[in-house]
């Protein structure tokens, strides 16, 4: 049975880059965001059920993320409806990933890990973190990102200090070398515990 390691961190903390570091070391990675993108794509399992409740966000047989963002902004209740459709589909995708691998460690990249209580079924959680100024600079450097959007995203995420307090492992992402060293340390630690 694989050791299930969750990876999370607030926006702009370097989670995607860190997940790739695990992948580069041979750890299979399941990405919650990628799973949602696939569900929203043309032919994806979420398209038909979303179309039933929000037909205006379907474009060319796929869920339009910009239109979906507008719908959620206009009516916050849309988010709960959407989550009711998407969360079970994402959970099924994740379960299929876990069932199809027998590697010693699997990494589950889940942005809202603590917010959805995924830490209850994971074997351990690693949190990526960097200082608030670096985080802000990284996020606002993204194309089409505004201060308001950044604030809105942060309001839906557990604060960084709480994530760090609840983590089994902390990965500082102020430098790539530091993050790589932390990733290597985590894998060494997990392997020493699982094979002890």
MODELLER restraints for C-alpha pairs under 7 A, 6 or more apart:
rsr = mdl.restraints
at = mdl.atoms
rsr.add(forms.Gaussian(group=physical.xy_distance, feature=features.Distance(at['CA:1:A'], at['CA:102:A']), mean=6.31, stdev=0.5))
rsr.add(forms.Gaussian(group=physical.xy_distance, feature=features.Distance(at['CA:2:A'], at['CA:102:A']), mean=5.80, stdev=0.5))
rsr.add(forms.Gaussian(group=physical.xy_distance, feature=features.Distance(at['CA:2:A'], at['CA:103:A']), mean=5.72, stdev=0.5))
rsr.add(forms.Gaussian(group=physical.xy_distance, feature=features.Distance(at['CA:2:A'], at['CA:104:A']), mean=4.79, stdev=0.5))
rsr.add(forms.Gaussian(group=physical.xy_distance, feature=features.Distance(at['CA:2:A'], at['CA:105:A']), mean=5.26, stdev=0.5))
rsr.add(forms.Gaussian(group=physical.xy_distance, feature=features.Distance(at['CA:2:A'], at['CA:106:A']), mean=6.35, stdev=0.5))
rsr.add(forms.Gaussian(group=physical.xy_distance, feature=features.Distance(at['CA:3:A'], at['CA:104:A']), mean=5.99, stdev=0.5))
rsr.add(forms.Gaussian(group=physical.xy_distance, feature=features.Distance(at['CA:3:A'], at['CA:105:A']), mean=4.65, stdev=0.5))
rsr.add(forms.Gaussian(group=physical.xy_distance, feature=features.Distance(at['CA:3:A'], at['CA:106:A']), mean=6.15, stdev=0.5))
rsr.add(forms.Gaussian(group=physical.xy_distance, feature=features.Distance(at['CA:3:A'], at['CA:123:A']), mean=6.24, stdev=0.5))
rsr.add(forms.Gaussian(group=physical.xy_distance, feature=features.Distance(at['CA:4:A'], at['CA:105:A']), mean=6.14, stdev=0.5))
rsr.add(forms.Gaussian(group=physical.xy_distance, feature=features.Distance(at['CA:4:A'], at['CA:106:A']), mean=5.21, stdev=0.5))
rsr.add(forms.Gaussian(group=physical.xy_distance, feature=features.Distance(at['CA:4:A'], at['CA:107:A']), mean=6.26, stdev=0.5))
rsr.add(forms.Gaussian(group=physical.xy_distance, feature=features.Distance(at['CA:4:A'], at['CA:122:A']), mean=5.41, stdev=0.5))
rsr.add(forms.Gaussian(group=physical.xy_distance, feature=features.Distance(at['CA:4:A'], at['CA:123:A']), mean=5.19, stdev=0.5))
rsr.add(forms.Gaussian(group=physical.xy_distance, feature=features.Distance(at['CA:4:A'], at['CA:124:A']), mean=6.81, stdev=0.5))
rsr.add(forms.Gaussian(group=physical.xy_distance, feature=features.Distance(at['CA:5:A'], at['CA:106:A']), mean=6.10, stdev=0.5))
rsr.add(forms.Gaussian(group=physical.xy_distance, feature=features.Distance(at['CA:5:A'], at['CA:107:A']), mean=4.96, stdev=0.5))
rsr.add(forms.Gaussian(group=physical.xy_distance, feature=features.Distance(at['CA:5:A'], at['CA:108:A']), mean=6.12, stdev=0.5))
rsr.add(forms.Gaussian(group=physical.xy_distance, feature=features.Distance(at['CA:5:A'], at['CA:122:A']), mean=6.22, stdev=0.5))
rsr.add(forms.Gaussian(group=physical.xy_distance, feature=features.Distance(at['CA:5:A'], at['CA:123:A']), mean=5.94, stdev=0.5))
rsr.add(forms.Gaussian(group=physical.xy_distance, feature=features.Distance(at['CA:5:A'], at['CA:124:A']), mean=5.08, stdev=0.5))
rsr.add(forms.Gaussian(group=physical.xy_distance, feature=features.Distance(at['CA:5:A'], at['CA:125:A']), mean=5.64, stdev=0.5))
rsr.add(forms.Gaussian(group=physical.xy_distance, feature=features.Distance(at['CA:6:A'], at['CA:107:A']), mean=5.82, stdev=0.5))
rsr.add(forms.Gaussian(group=physical.xy_distance, feature=features.Distance(at['CA:6:A'], at['CA:108:A']), mean=4.75, stdev=0.5))
rsr.add(forms.Gaussian(group=physical.xy_distance, feature=features.Distance(at['CA:6:A'], at['CA:109:A']), mean=6.04, stdev=0.5))
rsr.add(forms.Gaussian(group=physical.xy_distance, feature=features.Distance(at['CA:6:A'], at['CA:110:A']), mean=6.82, stdev=0.5))
rsr.add(forms.Gaussian(group=physical.xy_distance, feature=features.Distance(at['CA:6:A'], at['CA:122:A']), mean=6.38, stdev=0.5))
rsr.add(forms.Gaussian(group=physical.xy_distance, feature=features.Distance(at['CA:6:A'], at['CA:124:A']), mean=6.24, stdev=0.5))
rsr.add(forms.Gaussian(group=physical.xy_distance, feature=features.Distance(at['CA:6:A'], at['CA:125:A']), mean=4.55, stdev=0.5))
rsr.add(forms.Gaussian(group=physical.xy_distance, feature=features.Distance(at['CA:6:A'], at['CA:126:A']), mean=6.04, stdev=0.5))
rsr.add(forms.Gaussian(group=physical.xy_distance, feature=features.Distance(at['CA:7:A'], at['CA:107:A']), mean=6.80, stdev=0.5))
rsr.add(forms.Gaussian(group=physical.xy_distance, feature=features.Distance(at['CA:7:A'], at['CA:108:A']), mean=5.96, stdev=0.5))
rsr.add(forms.Gaussian(group=physical.xy_distance, feature=features.Distance(at['CA:7:A'], at['CA:109:A']), mean=4.77, stdev=0.5))
rsr.add(forms.Gaussian(group=physical.xy_distance, feature=features.Distance(at['CA:7:A'], at['CA:110:A']), mean=6.08, stdev=0.5))
rsr.add(forms.Gaussian(group=physical.xy_distance, feature=features.Distance(at['CA:7:A'], at['CA:125:A']), mean=5.90, stdev=0.5))
rsr.add(forms.Gaussian(group=physical.xy_distance, feature=features.Distance(at['CA:7:A'], at['CA:126:A']), mean=4.93, stdev=0.5))
rsr.add(forms.Gaussian(group=physical.xy_distance, feature=features.Distance(at['CA:7:A'], at['CA:127:A']), mean=5.90, stdev=0.5))
rsr.add(forms.Gaussian(group=physical.xy_distance, feature=features.Distance(at['CA:8:A'], at['CA:15:A']), mean=6.57, stdev=0.5))
rsr.add(forms.Gaussian(group=physical.xy_distance, feature=features.Distance(at['CA:8:A'], at['CA:109:A']), mean=6.23, stdev=0.5))
rsr.add(forms.Gaussian(group=physical.xy_distance, feature=features.Distance(at['CA:8:A'], at['CA:110:A']), mean=5.55, stdev=0.5))
rsr.add(forms.Gaussian(group=physical.xy_distance, feature=features.Distance(at['CA:8:A'], at['CA:111:A']), mean=5.10, stdev=0.5))
rsr.add(forms.Gaussian(group=physical.xy_distance, feature=features.Distance(at['CA:8:A'], at['CA:113:A']), mean=6.16, stdev=0.5))
rsr.add(forms.Gaussian(group=physical.xy_distance, feature=features.Distance(at['CA:8:A'], at['CA:126:A']), mean=6.49, stdev=0.5))
rsr.add(forms.Gaussian(group=physical.xy_distance, feature=features.Distance(at['CA:8:A'], at['CA:127:A']), mean=5.06, stdev=0.5))
rsr.add(forms.Gaussian(group=physical.xy_distance, feature=features.Distance(at['CA:8:A'], at['CA:128:A']), mean=6.39, stdev=0.5))
rsr.add(forms.Gaussian(group=physical.xy_distance, feature=features.Distance(at['CA:9:A'], at['CA:15:A']), mean=6.24, stdev=0.5))
rsr.add(forms.Gaussian(group=physical.xy_distance, feature=features.Distance(at['CA:9:A'], at['CA:111:A']), mean=6.26, stdev=0.5))
rsr.add(forms.Gaussian(group=physical.xy_distance, feature=features.Distance(at['CA:9:A'], at['CA:127:A']), mean=5.30, stdev=0.5))
rsr.add(forms.Gaussian(group=physical.xy_distance, feature=features.Distance(at['CA:9:A'], at['CA:128:A']), mean=5.01, stdev=0.5))
rsr.add(forms.Gaussian(group=physical.xy_distance, feature=features.Distance(at['CA:9:A'], at['CA:129:A']), mean=6.40, stdev=0.5))
rsr.add(forms.Gaussian(group=physical.xy_distance, feature=features.Distance(at['CA:10:A'], at['CA:157:A']), mean=6.68, stdev=0.5))
rsr.add(forms.Gaussian(group=physical.xy_distance, feature=features.Distance(at['CA:10:A'], at['CA:160:A']), mean=6.48, stdev=0.5))
rsr.add(forms.Gaussian(group=physical.xy_distance, feature=features.Distance(at['CA:12:A'], at['CA:135:A']), mean=4.96, stdev=0.5))
rsr.add(forms.Gaussian(group=physical.xy_distance, feature=features.Distance(at['CA:12:A'], at['CA:138:A']), mean=5.63, stdev=0.5))
rsr.add(forms.Gaussian(group=physical.xy_distance, feature=features.Distance(at['CA:12:A'], at['CA:139:A']), mean=5.22, stdev=0.5))
rsr.add(forms.Gaussian(group=physical.xy_distance, feature=features.Distance(at['CA:13:A'], at['CA:128:A']), mean=5.94, stdev=0.5))
rsr.add(forms.Gaussian(group=physical.xy_distance, feature=features.Distance(at['CA:13:A'], at['CA:129:A']), mean=5.26, stdev=0.5))
rsr.add(forms.Gaussian(group=physical.xy_distance, feature=features.Distance(at['CA:13:A'], at['CA:130:A']), mean=5.78, stdev=0.5))
rsr.add(forms.Gaussian(group=physical.xy_distance, feature=features.Distance(at['CA:13:A'], at['CA:135:A']), mean=5.82, stdev=0.5))
rsr.add(forms.Gaussian(group=physical.xy_distance, feature=features.Distance(at['CA:13:A'], at['CA:173:A']), mean=6.83, stdev=0.5))
rsr.add(forms.Gaussian(group=physical.xy_distance, feature=features.Distance(at['CA:14:A'], at['CA:128:A']), mean=6.54, stdev=0.5))
rsr.add(forms.Gaussian(group=physical.xy_distance, feature=features.Distance(at['CA:14:A'], at['CA:173:A']), mean=6.18, stdev=0.5))
rsr.add(forms.Gaussian(group=physical.xy_distance, feature=features.Distance(at['CA:15:A'], at['CA:128:A']), mean=6.06, stdev=0.5))
rsr.add(forms.Gaussian(group=physical.xy_distance, feature=features.Distance(at['CA:18:A'], at['CA:179:A']), mean=6.93, stdev=0.5))
rsr.add(forms.Gaussian(group=physical.xy_distance, feature=features.Distance(at['CA:19:A'], at['CA:109:A']), mean=6.99, stdev=0.5))
rsr.add(forms.Gaussian(group=physical.xy_distance, feature=features.Distance(at['CA:21:A'], at['CA:180:A']), mean=6.59, stdev=0.5))
rsr.add(forms.Gaussian(group=physical.xy_distance, feature=features.Distance(at['CA:22:A'], at['CA:183:A']), mean=6.73, stdev=0.5))
rsr.add(forms.Gaussian(group=physical.xy_distance, feature=features.Distance(at['CA:23:A'], at['CA:29:A']), mean=6.31, stdev=0.5))
rsr.add(forms.Gaussian(group=physical.xy_distance, feature=features.Distance(at['CA:27:A'], at['CA:105:A']), mean=6.26, stdev=0.5))
rsr.add(forms.Gaussian(group=physical.xy_distance, feature=features.Distance(at['CA:27:A'], at['CA:106:A']), mean=5.95, stdev=0.5))
rsr.add(forms.Gaussian(group=physical.xy_distance, feature=features.Distance(at['CA:27:A'], at['CA:107:A']), mean=6.66, stdev=0.5))
rsr.add(forms.Gaussian(group=physical.xy_distance, feature=features.Distance(at['CA:28:A'], at['CA:106:A']), mean=5.41, stdev=0.5))
rsr.add(forms.Gaussian(group=physical.xy_distance, feature=features.Distance(at['CA:28:A'], at['CA:107:A']), mean=6.21, stdev=0.5))
rsr.add(forms.Gaussian(group=physical.xy_distance, feature=features.Distance(at['CA:29:A'], at['CA:106:A']), mean=6.24, stdev=0.5))
rsr.add(forms.Gaussian(group=physical.xy_distance, feature=features.Distance(at['CA:29:A'], at['CA:107:A']), mean=4.76, stdev=0.5))
rsr.add(forms.Gaussian(group=physical.xy_distance, feature=features.Distance(at['CA:29:A'], at['CA:108:A']), mean=5.90, stdev=0.5))
rsr.add(forms.Gaussian(group=physical.xy_distance, feature=features.Distance(at['CA:29:A'], at['CA:109:A']), mean=6.96, stdev=0.5))
rsr.add(forms.Gaussian(group=physical.xy_distance, feature=features.Distance(at['CA:30:A'], at['CA:97:A']), mean=6.99, stdev=0.5))
rsr.add(forms.Gaussian(group=physical.xy_distance, feature=features.Distance(at['CA:30:A'], at['CA:107:A']), mean=6.26, stdev=0.5))
rsr.add(forms.Gaussian(group=physical.xy_distance, feature=features.Distance(at['CA:30:A'], at['CA:108:A']), mean=4.90, stdev=0.5))
rsr.add(forms.Gaussian(group=physical.xy_distance, feature=features.Distance(at['CA:30:A'], at['CA:109:A']), mean=5.94, stdev=0.5))
rsr.add(forms.Gaussian(group=physical.xy_distance, feature=features.Distance(at['CA:31:A'], at['CA:108:A']), mean=6.26, stdev=0.5))
rsr.add(forms.Gaussian(group=physical.xy_distance, feature=features.Distance(at['CA:31:A'], at['CA:109:A']), mean=4.79, stdev=0.5))
rsr.add(forms.Gaussian(group=physical.xy_distance, feature=features.Distance(at['CA:31:A'], at['CA:110:A']), mean=6.64, stdev=0.5))
rsr.add(forms.Gaussian(group=physical.xy_distance, feature=features.Distance(at['CA:32:A'], at['CA:109:A']), mean=6.03, stdev=0.5))
rsr.add(forms.Gaussian(group=physical.xy_distance, feature=features.Distance(at['CA:32:A'], at['CA:110:A']), mean=5.36, stdev=0.5))
rsr.add(forms.Gaussian(group=physical.xy_distance, feature=features.Distance(at['CA:35:A'], at['CA:90:A']), mean=6.40, stdev=0.5))
rsr.add(forms.Gaussian(group=physical.xy_distance, feature=features.Distance(at['CA:36:A'], at['CA:90:A']), mean=6.71, stdev=0.5))
rsr.add(forms.Gaussian(group=physical.xy_distance, feature=features.Distance(at['CA:38:A'], at['CA:44:A']), mean=5.90, stdev=0.5))
rsr.add(forms.Gaussian(group=physical.xy_distance, feature=features.Distance(at['CA:39:A'], at['CA:45:A']), mean=5.17, stdev=0.5))
rsr.add(forms.Gaussian(group=physical.xy_distance, feature=features.Distance(at['CA:39:A'], at['CA:46:A']), mean=5.05, stdev=0.5))
rsr.add(forms.Gaussian(group=physical.xy_distance, feature=features.Distance(at['CA:39:A'], at['CA:47:A']), mean=6.98, stdev=0.5))
rsr.add(forms.Gaussian(group=physical.xy_distance, feature=features.Distance(at['CA:40:A'], at['CA:46:A']), mean=5.69, stdev=0.5))
rsr.add(forms.Gaussian(group=physical.xy_distance, feature=features.Distance(at['CA:40:A'], at['CA:47:A']), mean=5.72, stdev=0.5))
rsr.add(forms.Gaussian(group=physical.xy_distance, feature=features.Distance(at['CA:40:A'], at['CA:62:A']), mean=5.76, stdev=0.5))
rsr.add(forms.Gaussian(group=physical.xy_distance, feature=features.Distance(at['CA:40:A'], at['CA:63:A']), mean=4.96, stdev=0.5))
rsr.add(forms.Gaussian(group=physical.xy_distance, feature=features.Distance(at['CA:41:A'], at['CA:62:A']), mean=4.89, stdev=0.5))
rsr.add(forms.Gaussian(group=physical.xy_distance, feature=features.Distance(at['CA:41:A'], at['CA:63:A']), mean=6.43, stdev=0.5))
rsr.add(forms.Gaussian(group=physical.xy_distance, feature=features.Distance(at['CA:42:A'], at['CA:61:A']), mean=5.02, stdev=0.5))
rsr.add(forms.Gaussian(group=physical.xy_distance, feature=features.Distance(at['CA:42:A'], at['CA:62:A']), mean=4.33, stdev=0.5))
rsr.add(forms.Gaussian(group=physical.xy_distance, feature=features.Distance(at['CA:46:A'], at['CA:86:A']), mean=6.46, stdev=0.5))
rsr.add(forms.Gaussian(group=physical.xy_distance, feature=features.Distance(at['CA:47:A'], at['CA:62:A']), mean=6.00, stdev=0.5))
rsr.add(forms.Gaussian(group=physical.xy_distance, feature=features.Distance(at['CA:47:A'], at['CA:63:A']), mean=6.05, stdev=0.5))
rsr.add(forms.Gaussian(group=physical.xy_distance, feature=features.Distance(at['CA:49:A'], at['CA:85:A']), mean=6.93, stdev=0.5))
rsr.add(forms.Gaussian(group=physical.xy_distance, feature=features.Distance(at['CA:51:A'], at['CA:58:A']), mean=6.32, stdev=0.5))
rsr.add(forms.Gaussian(group=physical.xy_distance, feature=features.Distance(at['CA:57:A'], at['CA:63:A']), mean=5.80, stdev=0.5))
rsr.add(forms.Gaussian(group=physical.xy_distance, feature=features.Distance(at['CA:57:A'], at['CA:64:A']), mean=5.46, stdev=0.5))
rsr.add(forms.Gaussian(group=physical.xy_distance, feature=features.Distance(at['CA:57:A'], at['CA:67:A']), mean=5.20, stdev=0.5))
rsr.add(forms.Gaussian(group=physical.xy_distance, feature=features.Distance(at['CA:57:A'], at['CA:68:A']), mean=5.64, stdev=0.5))
rsr.add(forms.Gaussian(group=physical.xy_distance, feature=features.Distance(at['CA:58:A'], at['CA:64:A']), mean=5.80, stdev=0.5))
rsr.add(forms.Gaussian(group=physical.xy_distance, feature=features.Distance(at['CA:71:A'], at['CA:78:A']), mean=6.93, stdev=0.5))
rsr.add(forms.Gaussian(group=physical.xy_distance, feature=features.Distance(at['CA:72:A'], at['CA:78:A']), mean=5.36, stdev=0.5))
rsr.add(forms.Gaussian(group=physical.xy_distance, feature=features.Distance(at['CA:72:A'], at['CA:79:A']), mean=5.82, stdev=0.5))
rsr.add(forms.Gaussian(group=physical.xy_distance, feature=features.Distance(at['CA:112:A'], at['CA:157:A']), mean=6.84, stdev=0.5))
rsr.add(forms.Gaussian(group=physical.xy_distance, feature=features.Distance(at['CA:113:A'], at['CA:119:A']), mean=6.69, stdev=0.5))
rsr.add(forms.Gaussian(group=physical.xy_distance, feature=features.Distance(at['CA:115:A'], at['CA:158:A']), mean=6.74, stdev=0.5))
rsr.add(forms.Gaussian(group=physical.xy_distance, feature=features.Distance(at['CA:119:A'], at['CA:125:A']), mean=6.75, stdev=0.5))
rsr.add(forms.Gaussian(group=physical.xy_distance, feature=features.Distance(at['CA:124:A'], at['CA:168:A']), mean=5.86, stdev=0.5))
rsr.add(forms.Gaussian(group=physical.xy_distance, feature=features.Distance(at['CA:125:A'], at['CA:167:A']), mean=5.41, stdev=0.5))
rsr.add(forms.Gaussian(group=physical.xy_distance, feature=features.Distance(at['CA:125:A'], at['CA:168:A']), mean=5.28, stdev=0.5))
rsr.add(forms.Gaussian(group=physical.xy_distance, feature=features.Distance(at['CA:125:A'], at['CA:169:A']), mean=6.32, stdev=0.5))
rsr.add(forms.Gaussian(group=physical.xy_distance, feature=features.Distance(at['CA:126:A'], at['CA:167:A']), mean=5.73, stdev=0.5))
rsr.add(forms.Gaussian(group=physical.xy_distance, feature=features.Distance(at['CA:126:A'], at['CA:168:A']), mean=5.95, stdev=0.5))
rsr.add(forms.Gaussian(group=physical.xy_distance, feature=features.Distance(at['CA:126:A'], at['CA:169:A']), mean=4.46, stdev=0.5))
rsr.add(forms.Gaussian(group=physical.xy_distance, feature=features.Distance(at['CA:126:A'], at['CA:170:A']), mean=5.61, stdev=0.5))
rsr.add(forms.Gaussian(group=physical.xy_distance, feature=features.Distance(at['CA:126:A'], at['CA:171:A']), mean=6.87, stdev=0.5))
rsr.add(forms.Gaussian(group=physical.xy_distance, feature=features.Distance(at['CA:127:A'], at['CA:163:A']), mean=6.77, stdev=0.5))
rsr.add(forms.Gaussian(group=physical.xy_distance, feature=features.Distance(at['CA:127:A'], at['CA:164:A']), mean=6.29, stdev=0.5))
rsr.add(forms.Gaussian(group=physical.xy_distance, feature=features.Distance(at['CA:127:A'], at['CA:167:A']), mean=5.94, stdev=0.5))
rsr.add(forms.Gaussian(group=physical.xy_distance, feature=features.Distance(at['CA:127:A'], at['CA:169:A']), mean=6.32, stdev=0.5))
rsr.add(forms.Gaussian(group=physical.xy_distance, feature=features.Distance(at['CA:127:A'], at['CA:170:A']), mean=5.03, stdev=0.5))
rsr.add(forms.Gaussian(group=physical.xy_distance, feature=features.Distance(at['CA:127:A'], at['CA:171:A']), mean=5.94, stdev=0.5))
rsr.add(forms.Gaussian(group=physical.xy_distance, feature=features.Distance(at['CA:128:A'], at['CA:170:A']), mean=6.09, stdev=0.5))
rsr.add(forms.Gaussian(group=physical.xy_distance, feature=features.Distance(at['CA:128:A'], at['CA:171:A']), mean=4.63, stdev=0.5))
rsr.add(forms.Gaussian(group=physical.xy_distance, feature=features.Distance(at['CA:128:A'], at['CA:172:A']), mean=5.87, stdev=0.5))
rsr.add(forms.Gaussian(group=physical.xy_distance, feature=features.Distance(at['CA:128:A'], at['CA:173:A']), mean=6.45, stdev=0.5))
rsr.add(forms.Gaussian(group=physical.xy_distance, feature=features.Distance(at['CA:129:A'], at['CA:171:A']), mean=6.24, stdev=0.5))
rsr.add(forms.Gaussian(group=physical.xy_distance, feature=features.Distance(at['CA:129:A'], at['CA:172:A']), mean=5.16, stdev=0.5))
rsr.add(forms.Gaussian(group=physical.xy_distance, feature=features.Distance(at['CA:129:A'], at['CA:173:A']), mean=5.98, stdev=0.5))
rsr.add(forms.Gaussian(group=physical.xy_distance, feature=features.Distance(at['CA:130:A'], at['CA:172:A']), mean=5.91, stdev=0.5))
rsr.add(forms.Gaussian(group=physical.xy_distance, feature=features.Distance(at['CA:130:A'], at['CA:173:A']), mean=5.64, stdev=0.5))
rsr.add(forms.Gaussian(group=physical.xy_distance, feature=features.Distance(at['CA:130:A'], at['CA:174:A']), mean=5.74, stdev=0.5))
rsr.add(forms.Gaussian(group=physical.xy_distance, feature=features.Distance(at['CA:140:A'], at['CA:146:A']), mean=6.49, stdev=0.5))
rsr.add(forms.Gaussian(group=physical.xy_distance, feature=features.Distance(at['CA:164:A'], at['CA:170:A']), mean=6.68, stdev=0.5))
rsr.add(forms.Gaussian(group=physical.xy_distance, feature=features.Distance(at['CA:171:A'], at['CA:179:A']), mean=5.75, stdev=0.5))
rsr.add(forms.Gaussian(group=physical.xy_distance, feature=features.Distance(at['CA:171:A'], at['CA:182:A']), mean=5.60, stdev=0.5))
rsr.add(forms.Gaussian(group=physical.xy_distance, feature=features.Distance(at['CA:172:A'], at['CA:178:A']), mean=6.60, stdev=0.5))
rsr.add(forms.Gaussian(group=physical.xy_distance, feature=features.Distance(at['CA:172:A'], at['CA:179:A']), mean=5.68, stdev=0.5))
rsr.add(forms.Gaussian(group=physical.xy_distance, feature=features.Distance(at['CA:173:A'], at['CA:179:A']), mean=5.17, stdev=0.5))
